[in-house]
Amino acid sequence: MIGILVVDDKASMRLLLEEYLREQGFSVQTAANGREALYTARHFPPDLVLLDIMMPQMDGYEFLRQFRREKKTPVIILTALEEEKDAVLGLDLGADDYVIKPFRMRELLSRIRAVLRRAEAGEPEPRLLRTGEISLDEASHQVLLRGQPAHLTPTEFELLRLLMTWPERVFTREQLVDHLAQHGFGGLSSTLNVHVRNLRTKIEDDPDQPQHILTVFGVGYKCRGGSETRPPVK
């Protein structure tokens, strides 16, 4: 049974989500703050975390910082509309998606299933992709820059993997958003820009003058040509 950890300081929200998710066939654990969540996640490892941000004792940001040192488990942030900018910071810290409160349960369920599909998806023939001094190993889900690990979030990894798979091909922002949506990404074009910026910070010597992930103005993004063989066009 798929396990979900619900982290929210409001007991009514925890109860509402717990009852609904159990009805949908999930196993559910709850925590009232980040400290409780870390303890619960270590003893009852979840398959996905639903995370509130503003909580006492340990907020969602600090939970994400510590949790990402230990696990790559998908995290969806639950945030109020006036705190949407805080959700972007959550993405910076390694969250995979966010949902604005108040939300419809069916929307949340759709996001959960999409994120889980991405987490469970496997490549039948893992490849080693290269461009310049960057290598991406699909089998180990690792990216190296000059032989040193570049610690990417799941969304950043999938974005880089797609661009490196098709070097020199220009992807529109809409195409990238659509592709990432199949892997749990639920943001808009503006949120995509945040992920591109964060990715460049981790793999470019000068993020303001990128040499690998290039902007094609008025269209989208592309990866500078690599040396690996890519799949045939279908």
C-alpha positions as CSV (number, residue, x, y, z in Angstrom):
1,M,0.0,0.0,0.0
2,I,1.3,3.4,-0.9
3,G,2.1,5.5,2.1
4,I,1.6,9.3,2.4
5,L,2.8,11.6,5.2
6,V,0.6,14.6,5.8
7,V,2.4,17.4,7.6
8,D,0.2,20.4,8.7
9,D,-0.1,22.2,12.1
10,K,-3.9,22.4,11.7
11,A,-5.6,19.3,13.2
12,S,-8.7,19.8,11.1
13,M,-6.6,19.8,7.8
14,R,-4.7,16.7,8.9
15,L,-8.0,14.8,9.7
16,L,-9.6,15.9,6.4
17,L,-6.7,14.7,4.3
18,E,-6.2,11.6,6.3
19,E,-9.8,10.5,5.9
20,Y,-10.0,11.3,2.2
21,L,-6.7,9.6,1.3
22,R,-7.5,6.5,3.3
23,E,-10.8,6.3,1.3
24,Q,-8.7,6.4,-1.9
25,G,-6.7,3.4,-0.7
26,F,-3.5,5.1,0.7
27,S,-1.8,4.4,4.0
28,V,-1.6,7.7,5.9
29,Q,0.7,9.0,8.7
30,T,0.4,12.6,10.0
31,A,2.6,15.1,11.8
32,A,1.9,18.6,13.2
33,N,5.3,20.1,12.4
34,G,8.6,19.5,10.6
35,R,10.3,17.9,13.7
36,E,7.5,15.4,14.1
37,A,7.6,14.8,10.3
38,L,11.3,14.0,10.3
39,Y,10.8,11.5,13.1
40,T,7.8,9.9,11.4
41,A,9.5,9.7,8.0
42,R,12.6,8.0,9.5
43,H,10.5,5.3,11.3
44,F,7.7,4.9,8.7
45,P,9.2,5.9,5.4
46,P,6.5,7.4,3.1
47,D,6.2,7.2,-0.6
48,L,5.1,10.9,-0.8
49,V,4.9,13.9,1.6
50,L,2.2,16.5,1.6
51,L,3.8,19.5,3.4
52,D,2.5,22.7,4.9
53,I,5.0,25.5,5.1
54,M,4.1,27.7,8.1
55,M,4.3,25.5,11.2
56,P,5.6,25.9,14.7
57,Q,8.8,24.3,16.1
58,M,10.1,23.4,12.6
59,D,8.6,24.9,9.5
60,G,8.3,23.3,6.1
61,Y,11.5,24.9,4.7
62,E,13.7,23.5,7.4
63,F,12.0,20.1,7.1
64,L,12.8,20.1,3.3
65,R,16.4,21.1,4.0
66,Q,17.0,18.2,6.3
67,F,14.7,15.7,4.5
68,R,16.5,16.2,1.2
69,R,19.8,15.3,2.8
70,E,18.4,11.9,3.5
71,K,15.7,11.1,0.9
72,K,14.5,11.8,-2.6
73,T,10.9,11.0,-1.7
74,P,8.5,13.3,-3.6
75,V,7.2,16.3,-1.7
76,I,4.1,18.3,-2.6
77,I,3.7,21.7,-0.8
78,L,0.3,22.8,0.4
79,T,0.2,26.6,0.5
80,A,-2.3,29.5,0.8
81,L,-2.8,31.7,-2.2
82,E,-1.1,34.7,-0.5
83,E,1.9,32.5,0.2
84,E,2.4,31.3,-3.4
85,K,5.8,33.0,-3.5
86,D,6.8,30.8,-0.6
87,A,6.0,27.7,-2.6
88,V,8.6,28.9,-5.2
89,L,11.2,28.9,-2.4
90,G,10.0,25.4,-1.5
91,L,10.7,24.3,-5.1
92,D,14.2,25.8,-4.7
93,L,14.7,23.6,-1.7
94,G,13.7,20.4,-3.5
95,A,9.9,20.2,-3.5
96,D,8.4,18.6,-6.6
97,D,5.1,20.4,-6.9
98,Y,2.7,22.7,-4.9
99,V,-1.0,23.0,-4.6
100,I,-2.8,26.2,-3.5
101,K,-5.3,26.2,-0.6
102,P,-8.2,26.0,-0.8
103,F,-8.0,23.1,-3.2
104,R,-10.4,20.5,-4.5
105,M,-9.6,17.0,-3.3
106,R,-9.8,15.6,-6.9
107,E,-7.2,18.1,-8.0
108,L,-4.9,17.1,-5.1
109,L,-5.5,13.4,-5.9
110,S,-4.5,14.0,-9.5
111,R,-1.3,15.8,-8.5
112,I,-0.4,13.0,-6.1
113,R,-0.9,10.3,-8.7
114,A,1.1,12.2,-11.3
115,V,4.0,12.6,-8.8
116,L,3.9,9.0,-7.9
117,R,3.9,7.9,-11.5
118,R,7.0,9.8,-12.1
119,A,8.6,8.4,-9.0
120,E,7.7,4.8,-10.0
121,A,8.6,5.2,-13.7
122,G,11.6,3.3,-14.9
123,E,13.7,3.5,-18.0
124,P,14.0,0.1,-19.8
125,E,17.4,0.9,-21.1
126,P,19.3,3.4,-18.9
127,R,21.8,5.6,-20.8
128,L,24.8,7.7,-20.0
129,L,24.4,11.1,-21.6
130,R,27.1,13.7,-22.0
131,T,27.4,17.3,-23.0
132,G,30.7,19.2,-22.3
133,E,31.8,18.4,-18.8
134,I,28.4,17.2,-17.7
135,S,27.4,13.6,-17.6
136,L,24.0,12.2,-16.7
137,D,23.6,8.6,-15.7
138,E,20.0,7.4,-16.0
139,A,20.7,4.1,-14.1
140,S,22.0,5.8,-11.0
141,H,20.0,8.9,-11.4
142,Q,23.2,10.9,-10.9
143,V,24.6,14.0,-12.6
144,L,28.3,14.8,-12.5
145,L,30.0,18.1,-13.3
146,R,33.7,17.5,-13.9
147,G,33.4,14.2,-12.0
148,Q,31.7,15.9,-9.0
149,P,28.0,15.2,-8.1
150,A,25.6,18.0,-8.9
151,H,22.7,17.6,-6.5
152,L,19.5,18.1,-8.5
153,T,15.9,17.9,-7.5
154,P,13.8,15.2,-9.3
155,T,12.2,17.9,-11.5
156,E,15.6,19.5,-12.4
157,F,17.0,16.0,-13.2
158,E,14.0,15.2,-15.5
159,L,14.4,18.6,-17.2
160,L,18.1,18.1,-17.8
161,R,17.5,14.5,-18.9
162,L,15.0,15.6,-21.6
163,L,17.2,18.4,-22.9
164,M,20.3,16.2,-23.0
165,T,18.5,13.4,-24.8
166,W,17.7,15.7,-27.7
167,P,20.7,18.1,-28.0
168,E,20.3,21.2,-30.1
169,R,16.5,20.5,-30.3
170,V,14.6,23.6,-29.2
171,F,11.8,22.9,-26.8
172,T,9.1,25.5,-26.2
173,R,8.2,26.3,-22.6
174,E,4.8,24.7,-23.2
175,Q,6.4,21.5,-24.5
176,L,8.6,21.3,-21.4
177,V,5.7,22.0,-19.0
178,D,3.6,19.3,-20.8
179,H,6.5,16.8,-20.6
180,L,7.2,17.5,-16.9
181,A,3.5,17.2,-16.1
182,Q,3.8,13.5,-17.0
183,H,6.4,13.3,-14.2
184,G,4.4,15.1,-11.5
185,F,5.2,18.8,-12.3
186,G,2.1,20.9,-12.0
187,G,3.5,24.4,-12.4
188,L,3.2,27.0,-15.1
189,S,5.7,28.5,-17.5
190,S,6.8,31.0,-14.9
191,T,7.5,28.2,-12.4
192,L,9.4,26.4,-15.2
193,N,11.7,29.4,-15.4
194,V,12.5,29.0,-11.7
195,H,13.6,25.4,-12.3
196,V,15.7,26.4,-15.3
197,R,17.4,29.1,-13.2
198,N,18.1,26.7,-10.3
199,L,19.4,24.0,-12.7
200,R,21.8,26.5,-14.3
201,T,23.0,27.5,-10.9
202,K,24.1,23.9,-10.3
203,I,25.7,23.0,-13.6
204,E,26.9,26.3,-15.2
205,D,30.1,28.1,-14.3
206,D,28.3,31.4,-14.8
207,P,24.5,31.0,-14.7
208,D,24.1,34.4,-16.3
209,Q,26.1,33.3,-19.3
210,P,25.1,29.6,-19.7
211,Q,27.1,27.3,-21.9
212,H,24.9,24.2,-21.6
213,I,21.3,25.0,-21.2
214,L,20.6,27.8,-23.7
215,T,17.7,30.2,-24.0
216,V,16.2,30.5,-27.5
217,F,14.5,33.9,-27.1
218,G,10.8,34.0,-27.8
219,V,10.7,30.1,-28.1
220,G,12.2,28.2,-25.2
221,Y,15.3,26.2,-24.3
222,K,17.8,23.8,-25.7
223,C,20.9,21.9,-24.7
224,R,24.2,22.4,-26.4
225,G,25.1,19.3,-28.5
226,G,26.3,16.3,-26.7
227,S,28.3,13.3,-27.8
228,E,26.0,10.4,-27.0
229,T,23.7,8.6,-29.4
230,R,20.1,9.5,-28.8
231,P,16.9,7.6,-29.6
232,P,15.5,7.8,-33.2
233,V,12.8,10.4,-33.9
234,K,9.4,8.8,-34.0
